[in-house]
Amino acid sequence: MDDTTDAGRRESAPEQTPPPRRPVRRRRTPRPMNIETVQRWVVSAVLFHVGTVPAVTLAVYSIGVSRDDFGRGVGLWIMSGVIGLLTAAGILAIFRRTPLSPWLPLGILPTAITGFYIF
């Protein structure tokens, strides 16, 4: 081996420049949430679960009941719609929104879906 050729290669190799540094991003400190906002979200989540379980259950149960007794099935179906509307209106009221909102028909969604199977 020839040491001079290795030294020559080392000297003729271009110097490597370090990669460019990324700009330092400062982490945004999250704003503390207002306790009232947290309470609204918690109460609305509880109301959502407490209201949708009976609405969906009555809507699905009304399908089976309407096969034997159509009048009782339709009555349960209407009750599911009323519970769904009251739940949606309650959640809107918790957030201090007007009850006449585009979100209100979301409350009768289970009733509308099961209406196809009843009628």
Summary of the structure (lengths in Angstrom):
residues: 119
radius of gyration: 32.4
end to end distance: 94.1
largest distance: 103.1
contacts: 275
relative contact order: 0.12
helix: 71%
strand: 0%
